[in-house]
Amino acid sequence: MIATYDLKYDEFSMALGYAMMSFGGETVATGAGNPAAKAVAPAKKAKKEKKEAAKKEEDDDDDFDVFGDDDDEEEDAGKPKETRAEMLERLKKEANDRLIAKAAKQRTMVAIEVKPWDTEQDLKQLWTKITTEIVQEGVKWGENCHLVEVAFGIKKICMSFVMGANNSSDEIIEQIEALEDEVQSVEMTSMNVL
C-alpha cells in the first residue's frame, strides 16, 4: 500500500509559502505544521492597515486646493457678476475685433499674364509702365517679371502683385486693360491667400 502524500511536510511547499508571504499572496499549503500559513494572517492584516492609512492620507489631500480657487471666490464676491447676455455680447464683440484685425493683415498674391499686340513692342518698358502707373494703397508689385513665348514670336509678360483685403484684383486688371494701345489682354493665372 502507498502512503498518502501530505503537503505540510513538503520542502517545496514550505519554500513556496514563504515566497508568497513576502509578496503578500496566500500560501497553497495550509495546516498546523506549516509556519508560512501561520504568517499569512499577520501579513494580510498589516497590508490592510497600510491601505487604509494611504486612503486616509489621499482623502486629506483632496481638501487641498492647488489653484487657490477659494481666493478668487472671495475677490469676486465684491464685484457685480456679469449676466449671460452681457457675457455673450462681450464675447461677440471680441470675436468681431479679432476678425477685423485678421482681415486687415490678410494678403493675397495674384499672378497675371499680360499679352501685347505685336512682336515689336518693348515688354520690359510695358512692365515698368504698368508697375509705376497703376498704384493703389495696399498693392505691391513683384520685383521682376518673366517673358514667355506664346506663338509666332509673340511673348507675354508673366508678373505678380500682392494686395490687401480691401483691394480688388478685377479692378487692377481693368486698369491694365485700359492701356488699349499696348495691351491686348490680361489673364489671371492664380490667386493665393498668404
N, CA, C and O of each residue as an XYZ file, in Angstrom:
776
protein
N       0.827     -1.156      0.000
C       0.000      0.000      0.000
C       0.887      1.240      0.000
O       1.907      1.289      0.688
N       0.467      2.280     -0.814
C       1.234      3.518     -0.954
C       0.711      4.525      0.068
O      -0.495      4.720      0.223
N       1.671      5.162      0.765
C       1.284      6.148      1.775
C       0.775      7.408      1.074
O       1.261      7.767      0.001
N      -0.191      8.066      1.675
C      -0.720      9.306      1.088
C       0.310     10.423      1.258
O       1.055     10.472      2.236
N       0.320     11.261      0.329
C       1.290     12.363      0.308
C       0.712     13.540      1.082
O      -0.411     13.961      0.808
N       1.462     14.082      2.048
C       0.991     15.190      2.872
C       1.786     16.442      2.523
O       3.013     16.448      2.630
N       1.090     17.513      2.102
C       1.744     18.739      1.661
C       2.439     19.494      2.789
O       3.399     20.221      2.533
N       1.980     19.342      4.026
C       2.548     20.142      5.097
C       3.995     19.777      5.405
O       4.688     20.548      6.068
N       4.479     18.602      4.934
C       5.863     18.215      5.186
C       6.764     18.431      3.969
O       7.964     18.162      4.026
N       6.187     18.912      2.879
C       6.945     19.074      1.645
C       7.803     20.346      1.729
O       7.296     21.414      2.072
N       9.092     20.231      1.419
C      10.007     21.374      1.487
C       9.656     22.425      0.427
O       9.726     23.628      0.677
N       9.287     21.953     -0.737
C       8.930     22.870     -1.826
C       7.701     23.692     -1.452
O       7.629     24.888     -1.735
N       6.743     23.039     -0.818
C       5.523     23.707     -0.409
C       5.825     24.789      0.620
O       5.223     25.862      0.594
N       6.751     24.507      1.519
C       7.120     25.488      2.543
C       7.855     26.666      1.922
O       7.610     27.814      2.290
N       8.760     26.390      0.978
C       9.501     27.460      0.309
C       8.535     28.357     -0.475
O       8.663     29.582     -0.477
N       7.568     27.720     -1.139
C       6.575     28.471     -1.896
C       5.726     29.320     -0.954
O       5.367     30.447     -1.295
N       5.409     28.808      0.189
C       4.637     29.556      1.185
C       5.375     30.793      1.650
O       4.774     31.860      1.770
N       6.691     30.670      1.919
C       7.485     31.820      2.338
C       7.577     32.864      1.220
O       7.499     34.068      1.466
N       7.742     32.379     -0.006
C       7.843     33.301     -1.149
C       6.527     34.060     -1.333
O       6.536     35.272     -1.548
N       5.421     33.367     -1.251
C       4.125     34.005     -1.421
C       3.858     35.001     -0.300
O       3.245     36.045     -0.518
N       4.321     34.673      0.894
C       4.124     35.555      2.022
C       4.888     36.869      1.834
O       4.405     37.932      2.221
N       6.074     36.790      1.241
C       6.868     38.007      1.050
C       6.246     38.917     -0.007
O       6.457     40.129      0.020
N       5.465     38.331     -0.957
C       4.777     39.129     -1.962
C       3.363     39.483     -1.549
O       2.662     40.170     -2.293
N       2.931     39.041     -0.402
C       1.609     39.371      0.098
C       0.529     38.440     -0.403
O      -0.655     38.729     -0.231
N       0.899     37.332     -1.017
C      -0.098     36.397     -1.540
C      -0.429     35.329     -0.516
O       0.168     35.270      0.559
N      -1.373     34.499     -0.860
C      -1.743     33.408      0.033
C      -0.900     32.187     -0.290
O      -0.450     32.005     -1.421
N      -0.695     31.356      0.718
C       0.072     30.125      0.514
C      -0.863     29.007      0.104
O      -2.055     29.028      0.409
N      -0.302     28.029     -0.593
C      -1.087     26.885     -1.042
C      -1.324     25.923      0.112
O      -2.430     25.422      0.315
N      -0.268     25.680      0.853
C      -0.352     24.686      1.926
C      -0.959     25.319      3.161
O      -0.532     26.391      3.591
N      -1.927     24.676      3.715
C      -2.498     25.137      4.976
C      -2.472     23.975      5.956
O      -2.820     22.843      5.621
N      -2.070     24.271      7.118
C      -2.010     23.205      8.115
C      -1.329     23.720      9.361
O      -0.713     24.786      9.351
N      -1.441     22.962     10.429
C      -0.886     23.390     11.708
C       0.627     23.372     11.688
O       1.261     24.168     12.381
N       1.227     22.470     10.898
C       2.682     22.356     10.908
C       3.365     23.321      9.958
O       4.595     23.355      9.925
N       2.632     24.101      9.187
C       3.230     24.973      8.188
C       3.380     26.385      8.749
O       2.377     27.063      8.968
N       4.629     26.849      8.990
C       4.816     28.188      9.552
C       4.424     29.279      8.565
O       4.060     30.376      8.989
N       4.485     29.014      7.268
C       4.118     30.017      6.269
C       2.630     30.321      6.352
O       2.223     31.472      6.199
N       1.823     29.310      6.590
C       0.379     29.511      6.678
C       0.030     30.353      7.893
O      -0.901     31.157      7.856
N       0.780     30.165      8.965
C       0.527     30.935     10.191
C       0.917     32.407     10.007
O       0.304     33.282     10.619
N       1.934     32.698      9.167
C       2.428     34.058      8.997
C       1.577     34.865      8.022
O       1.718     36.085      7.948
N       0.690     34.196      7.269
C      -0.106     34.901      6.266
C      -1.096     35.847      6.920
O      -1.272     36.967      6.442
N      -1.740     35.437      7.985
C      -2.753     36.267      8.641
C      -2.190     37.609      9.101
O      -2.802     38.638      8.814
N      -1.030     37.650      9.814
C      -0.494     38.958     10.211
C      -0.069     39.800      9.004
O      -0.188     41.025      9.033
N       0.422     39.155      7.948
C       0.842     39.902      6.755
C      -0.361     40.557      6.096
O      -0.274     41.702      5.654
N      -1.486     39.848      6.025
C      -2.699     40.403      5.433
C      -3.199     41.583      6.253
O      -3.627     42.599      5.705
N      -3.139     41.435      7.575
C      -3.610     42.497      8.459
C      -2.752     43.754      8.298
O      -3.276     44.867      8.253
N      -1.434     43.571      8.211
C      -0.528     44.710      8.042
C      -0.769     45.397      6.685
O      -0.728     46.623      6.584
N      -1.020     44.588      5.655
C      -1.266     45.131      4.319
C      -2.564     45.945      4.303
O      -2.632     47.006      3.684
N      -3.597     45.431      4.994
C      -4.889     46.108      5.047
C      -4.752     47.443      5.791
O      -5.322     48.447      5.362
N      -4.006     47.463      6.895
C      -3.792     48.690      7.652
C      -3.037     49.729      6.814
O      -3.318     50.925      6.887
N      -2.078     49.252      6.023
C      -1.297     50.137      5.169
C      -2.190     50.790      4.112
O      -2.047     51.978      3.826
N      -3.113     50.012      3.531
C      -4.037     50.535      2.522
C      -4.965     51.576      3.138
O      -5.228     52.607      2.518
N      -5.462     51.327      4.337
C      -6.372     52.260      5.000
C      -5.659     53.580      5.304
O      -6.240     54.655      5.147
N      -4.388     53.493      5.743
C      -3.625     54.706      6.034
C      -3.407     55.523      4.751
O      -3.511     56.749      4.761
N      -3.104     54.827      3.650
C      -2.886     55.515      2.374
C      -4.175     56.179      1.893
O      -4.139     57.288      1.360
N      -5.318     55.504      2.078
C      -6.603     56.053      1.649
C      -6.953     57.289      2.472
O      -7.462     58.270      1.932
N      -6.682     57.245      3.784
C      -6.966     58.390      4.648
C      -6.104     59.583      4.243
O      -6.583     60.716      4.213
N      -4.831     59.329      3.932
C      -3.923     60.394      3.511
C      -4.389     60.994      2.187
O      -4.292     62.205      1.983
N      -4.891     60.154      1.292
C      -5.384     60.616     -0.008
C      -6.610     61.494      0.170
O      -6.753     62.502     -0.521
N      -7.499     61.127      1.088
C      -8.685     61.935      1.362
C      -8.297     63.299      1.906
O      -8.941     64.296      1.582
N      -7.252     63.362      2.728
C      -6.779     64.642      3.251
C      -6.243     65.524      2.136
O      -6.412     66.743      2.175
N      -5.592     64.917      1.131
C      -5.038     65.680      0.016
C      -6.128     66.255     -0.874
O      -5.913     67.282     -1.519
N      -7.296     65.615     -0.925
C      -8.387     66.091     -1.766
C      -8.906     67.442     -1.296
O      -9.435     68.209     -2.100
N      -8.766     67.746     -0.021
C      -9.237     69.014      0.514
C      -8.326     70.172      0.117
O      -8.753     71.326      0.162
N      -7.100     69.895     -0.266
C      -6.134     70.931     -0.619
C      -6.432     71.460     -2.015
O      -6.544     70.672     -2.954
N      -6.565     72.776     -2.176
C      -6.856     73.406     -3.467
C      -5.551     73.901     -4.069
O      -4.954     74.863     -3.585
N      -5.117     73.233     -5.126
C      -3.836     73.547     -5.748
C      -3.854     74.929     -6.394
O      -2.855     75.645     -6.337
N      -4.973     75.317     -7.005
C      -5.018     76.549     -7.779
C      -5.513     77.754     -6.993
O      -5.571     78.859     -7.532
N      -5.864     77.562     -5.750
C      -6.272     78.679     -4.901
C      -7.604     79.277     -5.319
O      -7.755     80.499     -5.315
N      -8.579     78.439     -5.681
C      -9.876     78.924     -6.128
C     -10.635     79.647     -5.019
O     -11.484     80.491     -5.307
N     -10.352     79.337     -3.777
C     -11.064     79.981     -2.678
C     -10.799     81.477     -2.674
O     -11.702     82.259     -2.379
N      -9.571     81.894     -2.998
C      -9.216     83.312     -3.021
C      -9.991     84.033     -4.118
O     -10.425     85.167     -3.916
N     -10.173     83.400     -5.273
C     -10.883     84.012     -6.389
C     -12.340     84.265     -6.025
O     -12.905     85.295     -6.390
N     -12.942     83.334     -5.313
C     -14.339     83.487     -4.914
C     -14.490     84.666     -3.965
O     -15.482     85.391     -4.042
N     -13.531     84.872     -3.075
C     -13.589     85.989     -2.145
C     -13.446     87.311     -2.892
O     -14.131     88.279     -2.563
N     -12.558     87.367     -3.901
C     -12.365     88.592     -4.677
C     -13.609     88.903     -5.503
O     -14.008     90.063     -5.602
N     -14.230     87.875     -6.102
C     -15.394     88.064     -6.948
C     -16.638     88.427     -6.150
O     -17.605     88.933     -6.718
N     -16.632     88.178     -4.848
C     -17.807     88.441     -4.030
C     -18.135     89.935     -4.009
O     -19.311     90.290     -3.922
N     -17.159     90.805     -4.083
C     -17.374     92.247     -4.039
C     -17.767     92.827     -5.386
O     -18.313     93.929     -5.422
N     -17.519     92.148     -6.483
C     -17.797     92.665     -7.828
C     -19.169     92.186     -8.289
O     -19.594     91.084     -7.943
N     -19.866     93.021     -9.077
C     -21.143     92.551     -9.632
C     -20.862     91.515    -10.714
O     -19.948     91.676    -11.522
N     -21.659     90.453    -10.718
C     -21.442     89.377    -11.678
C     -22.020     89.766    -13.034
O     -23.026     90.470    -13.119
N     -21.366     89.297    -14.085
C     -21.786     89.567    -15.458
C     -22.927     88.614    -15.835
O     -22.839     87.411    -15.590
N     -23.977     89.146    -16.421
C     -25.087     88.287    -16.824
C     -24.702     87.516    -18.072
O     -23.716     87.827    -18.740
N     -25.498     86.507    -18.370
C     -25.217     85.674    -19.552
C     -25.299     86.502    -20.829
O     -24.464     86.338    -21.718
N     -26.277     87.380    -20.937
C     -26.430     88.226    -22.124
C     -25.238     89.168    -22.281
O     -24.742     89.369    -23.389
N     -24.780     89.745    -21.165
C     -23.615     90.635    -21.216
C     -22.359     89.875    -21.618
O     -21.536     90.380    -22.382
N     -22.216     88.651    -21.095
C     -21.049     87.845    -21.446
C     -21.066     87.495    -22.936
O     -20.034     87.579    -23.600
N     -22.237     87.100    -23.470
C     -22.339     86.772    -24.891
C     -22.046     87.990    -25.763
O     -21.377     87.875    -26.789
N     -22.542     89.147    -25.359
C     -22.284     90.388    -26.101
C     -20.790     90.729    -26.103
O     -20.229     91.119    -27.127
N     -20.159     90.573    -24.933
C     -18.716     90.854    -24.834
C     -17.908     89.894    -25.706
O     -16.996     90.318    -26.415
N     -18.246     88.587    -25.655
C     -17.523     87.603    -26.465
C     -17.728     87.839    -27.956
O     -16.803     87.654    -28.748
N     -18.928     88.244    -28.339
C     -19.216     88.540    -29.747
C     -18.383     89.734    -30.222
O     -17.833     89.715    -31.323
N     -18.296     90.764    -29.390
C     -17.508     91.953    -29.738
C     -16.027     91.604    -29.874
O     -15.361     92.068    -30.799
N     -15.513     90.789    -28.955
C     -14.108     90.375    -29.024
C     -13.838     89.558    -30.289
O     -12.798     89.731    -30.925
N     -14.762     88.673    -30.658
C     -14.597     87.862    -31.876
C     -14.595     88.750    -33.118
O     -13.795     88.536    -34.029
N     -15.491     89.753    -33.164
C     -15.516     90.673    -34.307
C     -14.229     91.483    -34.403
O     -13.710     91.705    -35.497
N     -13.716     91.922    -33.259
C     -12.451     92.667    -33.253
C     -11.307     91.814    -33.796
O     -10.459     92.301    -34.543
N     -11.291     90.520    -33.409
C     -10.243     89.623    -33.918
C     -10.371     89.426    -35.425
O      -9.368     89.397    -36.137
N     -11.619     89.290    -35.916
C     -11.829     89.120    -37.362
C     -11.386     90.357    -38.149
O     -10.784     90.238    -39.216
N     -11.685     91.537    -37.618
C     -11.278     92.773    -38.287
C      -9.762     92.884    -38.330
O      -9.194     93.266    -39.354
N      -9.104     92.552    -37.226
C      -7.639     92.596    -37.186
C      -7.033     91.578    -38.144
O      -6.024     91.859    -38.792
N      -7.645     90.394    -38.238
C      -7.143     89.358    -39.137
C      -7.333     89.771    -40.593
O      -6.444     89.563    -41.419
N      -8.490     90.354    -40.909
C      -8.759     90.794    -42.283
C      -7.802     91.908    -42.693
O      -7.397     91.982    -43.853
N      -7.440     92.772    -41.750
C      -6.518     93.860    -42.073
C      -5.131     93.327    -42.420
O      -4.415     93.926    -43.223
N      -4.753     92.207    -41.819
C      -3.430     91.629    -42.084
C      -3.424     90.700    -43.287
O      -2.356     90.345    -43.786
N      -4.604     90.301    -43.762
C      -4.683     89.312    -44.841
C      -4.142     89.882    -46.145
O      -4.449     91.011    -46.529
N      -3.338     89.081    -46.805
C      -2.740     89.451    -48.082
C      -3.014     88.347    -49.087
O      -3.089     87.171    -48.731
N      -3.162     88.738    -50.354
C      -3.407     87.797    -51.429
C      -2.407     88.047    -52.543
O      -2.209     89.183    -52.972
N      -1.775     86.968    -53.010
C      -0.825     87.077    -54.112
C      -1.535     86.669    -55.399
O      -2.125     85.591    -55.480
N      -1.471     87.542    -56.403
C      -2.157     87.314    -57.671
C      -1.108     87.279    -58.782
O      -0.269     88.173    -58.893
N      -1.173     86.224    -59.604
C      -0.284     86.112    -60.770
C      -1.114     86.377    -62.018
O      -2.204     85.828    -62.178
N      -0.583     87.236    -62.915
C      -1.306     87.570    -64.144
C      -0.385     87.427    -65.352
O       0.839     87.426    -65.228
N      -1.008     87.304    -66.524
C      -0.282     87.270    -67.793
C      -0.806     88.407    -68.655
O      -2.010     88.520    -68.881
N       0.106     89.251    -69.135
C      -0.255     90.393    -69.983
C       0.237     90.101    -71.393
O       1.427     89.872    -71.609
N      -0.702     90.111    -72.368
C      -0.352     89.828    -73.765
C      -0.334     91.132    -74.559
O      -1.305     91.888    -74.538
N       0.768     91.394    -75.256
C       0.865     92.617    -76.071
C       0.224     92.400    -77.449
O      -0.236     91.304    -77.767
N       0.205     93.474    -78.265
C      -0.383     93.393    -79.598
C       0.574     92.801    -80.627
O       0.160     91.998    -81.463
N       1.866     93.192    -80.575
C       2.769     92.702    -81.624
C       4.143     92.356    -81.071
O       4.426     92.550    -79.889
N       4.995     91.835    -81.963
C       6.329     91.384    -81.557
C       7.304     92.530    -81.377
O       8.323     92.368    -80.706
N       7.020     93.675    -81.955
C       7.941     94.818    -81.908
C       7.884     95.580    -80.584
O       8.726     96.442    -80.330
N       6.924     95.277    -79.761
C       6.714     96.028    -78.528
C       7.798     95.705    -77.500
O       8.212     94.554    -77.362
N       8.251     96.736    -76.780
C       9.247     96.552    -75.717
C       8.500     96.130    -74.438
O       7.854     96.953    -73.789
N       8.598     94.858    -74.094
C       7.817     94.317    -72.973
C       8.354     94.755    -71.616
O       7.582     94.926    -70.672
N       9.656     94.935    -71.509
C      10.225     95.419    -70.231
C       9.728     96.833    -69.944
O       9.429     97.179    -68.801
N       9.645     97.645    -70.998
C       9.147     99.010    -70.822
C       7.655     98.983    -70.444
O       7.210     99.771    -69.610
N       6.890     98.075    -71.060
C       5.474     97.931    -70.723
C       5.304     97.499    -69.262
O       4.438     98.021    -68.559
N       6.119     96.556    -68.807
C       6.052     96.107    -67.402
C       6.346     97.264    -66.457
O       5.660     97.437    -65.450
N       7.368     98.057    -66.781
C       7.724     99.209    -65.945
C       6.575    100.216    -65.911
O       6.272    100.786    -64.863
N       5.941    100.429    -67.060
C       4.823    101.369    -67.131
C       3.653    100.879    -66.263
O       3.043    101.668    -65.542
N       3.346     99.586    -66.334
C       2.238     99.031    -65.539
C       2.514     99.184    -64.049
O       1.641     99.616    -63.297
N       3.708     98.836    -63.624
C       4.027     98.851    -62.186
C       4.185    100.259    -61.620
O       4.024    100.456    -60.416
N       4.491    101.221    -62.446
C       4.644    102.592    -61.939
C       3.363    103.413    -62.058
O       3.102    104.265    -61.209
N       2.557    103.173    -63.099
C       1.350    103.977    -63.299
C       0.148    103.462    -62.518
O      -0.694    104.248    -62.084
N       0.065    102.160    -62.340
C      -1.079    101.598    -61.612
C      -0.664    101.433    -60.159
O      -0.026    100.454    -59.771
N      -1.050    102.429    -59.374
C      -0.664    102.457    -57.962
C      -1.930    102.542    -57.123
O      -2.768    103.421    -57.326
N      -2.057    101.619    -56.182
C      -3.173    101.619    -55.229
C      -2.611    101.369    -53.840
O      -1.577    100.723    -53.674
N      -3.311    101.892    -52.856
C      -2.887    101.639    -51.480
C      -3.132    100.169    -51.152
O      -4.237     99.665    -51.358
N      -2.120     99.483    -50.646
C      -2.236     98.073    -50.290
C      -1.777     97.136    -51.389
O      -1.747     95.923    -51.178
N      -1.413     97.658    -52.568
C      -0.956     96.825    -53.678
C       0.550     96.983    -53.822
O       1.071     98.096    -53.888
N       1.241     95.844    -53.869
C       2.690     95.854    -54.055
C       3.009     94.952    -55.240
O       2.658     93.772    -55.242
N       3.667     95.505    -56.233
C       4.010     94.760    -57.444
C       5.244     93.904    -57.216
O       6.095     94.241    -56.393
N       5.343     92.804    -57.941
C       6.516     91.939    -57.871
C       7.751     92.676    -58.387
O       7.639     93.598    -59.195
N       8.910     92.269    -57.921
C      10.141     92.973    -58.275
C      10.614     92.694    -59.692
O      11.408     93.463    -60.234
N      10.146     91.612    -60.305
C      10.544     91.322    -61.682
C       9.419     90.598    -62.401
O       8.384     90.272    -61.818
N       9.651     90.356    -63.681
C       8.669     89.656    -64.489
C       9.381     88.635    -65.366
O      10.605     88.667    -65.494
N       8.623     87.737    -65.964
C       9.179     86.742    -66.878
C       8.499     86.891    -68.226
O       7.294     87.130    -68.305
N       9.272     86.751    -69.271
C       8.721     86.785    -70.618
C       8.615     85.354    -71.121
O       9.589     84.601    -71.106
N       7.413     84.989    -71.567
C       7.148     83.617    -72.008
C       6.671     83.658    -73.454
O       5.809     84.459    -73.814
N       7.243     82.783    -74.275
C       6.877     82.686    -75.697
C       5.447     82.174    -75.834
O       5.078     81.176    -75.216
N       4.633     82.867    -76.657
C       3.257     82.440    -76.908
C       3.219     81.707    -78.248
O       3.015     80.494    -78.287
N       3.417     82.449    -79.359
C       3.448     81.849    -80.700
C       3.865     82.909    -81.714
O       3.627     84.100    -81.511
N       4.482     82.473    -82.796
C       4.897     83.347    -83.895
C       5.750     84.523    -83.421
O       5.639     85.624    -83.961
N       6.594     84.302    -82.424
C       7.498     85.335    -81.938
C       6.883     86.280    -80.924
O       7.582     87.145    -80.395
N       5.599     86.143    -80.637
C       4.952     86.999    -79.639
C       5.204     86.405    -78.262
O       5.086     85.198    -78.050
N       5.555     87.286    -77.335
C       5.777     86.872    -75.944
C       4.756     87.550    -75.050
O       4.186     88.580    -75.410
N       4.534     86.972    -73.895
C       3.634     87.565    -72.897
C       4.426     87.838    -71.624
O       5.457     87.214    -71.369
N       3.927     88.777    -70.834
C       4.573     89.143    -69.571
C       3.868     88.381    -68.446
O       2.657     88.505    -68.263
N       4.636     87.598    -67.704
C       4.113     86.919    -66.512
C       4.599     87.707    -65.310
O       5.802     87.804    -65.068
N       3.661     88.272    -64.557
C       4.015     89.123    -63.422
C       3.067     88.854    -62.260
O       2.067     88.154    -62.414
N       3.386     89.409    -61.110
C       2.552     89.187    -59.927
C       2.486     90.442    -59.073
O       3.309     91.350    -59.187
N       1.476     90.458    -58.212
C       1.345     91.529    -57.231
C       0.670     90.978    -55.986
O      -0.035     89.970    -56.029
N       0.902     91.664    -54.881
C       0.292     91.302    -53.601
C      -0.664     92.420    -53.230
O      -0.317     93.599    -53.286
N      -1.883     92.028    -52.847
C      -2.886     93.034    -52.493
C      -3.482     92.733    -51.123
O      -3.446     91.603    -50.636
N      -4.031     93.782    -50.522
C      -4.679     93.640    -49.223
C      -6.115     93.192    -49.364
O      -6.601     92.972    -50.473
N      -6.794     93.056    -48.235
C      -8.182     92.579    -48.230
C      -9.128     93.609    -48.835
O     -10.204     93.246    -49.312
N      -8.749     94.885    -48.826
C      -9.627     95.939    -49.335
C      -9.455     96.177    -50.826
O     -10.213     96.954    -51.408
N      -8.479     95.530    -51.467
C      -8.230     95.718    -52.887
C      -8.975     94.680    -53.717
O      -9.364     93.625    -53.217
N      -9.167     95.001    -55.001
C      -9.848     94.093    -55.915
C      -8.925     93.774    -57.088
O      -8.410     94.678    -57.746
N      -8.721     92.491    -57.342
C      -7.872     92.094    -58.469
C      -8.533     92.458    -59.794
O      -7.840     92.795    -60.754
N      -9.860     92.395    -59.862
C     -10.573     92.749    -61.099
C     -10.344     94.218    -61.450
O     -10.187     94.567    -62.620
N     -10.327     95.057    -60.450
C     -10.106     96.489    -60.670
C      -8.703     96.739    -61.224
O      -8.524     97.560    -62.123
N      -7.730     96.044    -60.695
C      -6.344     96.213    -61.171
C      -6.221     95.709    -62.605
O      -5.565     96.343    -63.432
N      -6.847     94.576    -62.902
C      -6.803     94.025    -64.265
C      -7.482     94.982    -65.246
O      -6.995     95.158    -66.363
N      -8.591     95.599    -64.854
C      -9.267     96.575    -65.707
C      -8.376     97.780    -65.984
O      -8.371     98.307    -67.096
N      -7.625     98.216    -64.981
C      -6.716     99.355    -65.176
C      -5.607     99.002    -66.163
O      -5.192     99.848    -66.956
N      -5.125     97.758    -66.120
C      -4.085     97.334    -67.075
C      -4.683     97.250    -68.486
O      -4.060     97.684    -69.455
N      -5.891     96.689    -68.592
C      -6.545     96.577    -69.901
C      -6.905     97.939    -70.474
O      -7.116     98.065    -71.680
N      -6.978     98.965    -69.621
C      -7.268    100.321    -70.092
C      -6.136    100.867    -70.964
O      -6.329    101.833    -71.701
N      -4.968    100.256    -70.880
C      -3.844    100.634    -71.759
C      -4.045     99.926    -73.111
O      -3.259     99.057    -73.487
N      -5.104    100.310    -73.830
C      -5.543     99.587    -75.022
C      -4.517     99.575    -76.154
O      -4.465     98.612    -76.920
N      -3.718    100.605    -76.274
C      -2.763    100.672    -77.377
C      -1.618     99.684    -77.191
O      -0.993     99.280    -78.172
N      -1.333     99.292    -75.964
C      -0.182     98.436    -75.697
C      -0.561     97.032    -75.227
O       0.221     96.096    -75.395
N      -1.744     96.874    -74.642
C      -2.139     95.594    -74.043
C      -3.313     94.998    -74.813
O      -4.351     95.637    -74.988
N      -3.128     93.764    -75.266
C      -4.209     93.057    -75.966
C      -5.185     92.454    -74.954
O      -6.396     92.652    -75.060
N      -4.645     91.707    -73.960
C      -5.497     91.092    -72.937
C      -4.684     90.816    -71.681
O      -3.455     90.756    -71.712
N      -5.406     90.649    -70.570
C      -4.799     90.304    -69.284
C      -5.571     89.116    -68.724
O      -6.802     89.105    -68.694
N      -4.815     88.121    -68.282
C      -5.438     86.916    -67.740
C      -4.855     86.616    -66.368
O      -3.637     86.618    -66.187
N      -5.736     86.359    -65.401
C      -5.278     85.995    -64.060
C      -5.016     84.480    -64.045
O      -5.895     83.695    -64.399
N      -3.812     84.075    -63.635
C      -3.464     82.652    -63.643
C      -3.576     82.003    -62.268
O      -3.854     80.808    -62.172
N      -3.364     82.775    -61.204
C      -3.506     82.201    -59.865
C      -3.759     83.288    -58.842
O      -3.416     84.454    -59.039
N      -4.382     82.864    -57.725
C      -4.658     83.771    -56.611
C      -4.509     82.969    -55.334
O      -5.248     82.009    -55.110
N      -3.562     83.354    -54.498
C      -3.269     82.605    -53.271
C      -3.298     83.528    -52.067
O      -2.667     84.585    -52.068
N      -4.032     83.125    -51.042
C      -4.068     83.903    -49.805
C      -2.811     83.584    -49.014
O      -2.479     82.419    -48.794
N      -2.125     84.614    -48.595
C      -0.859     84.423    -47.857
C      -1.135     84.355    -46.373
O      -0.208     84.198    -45.579
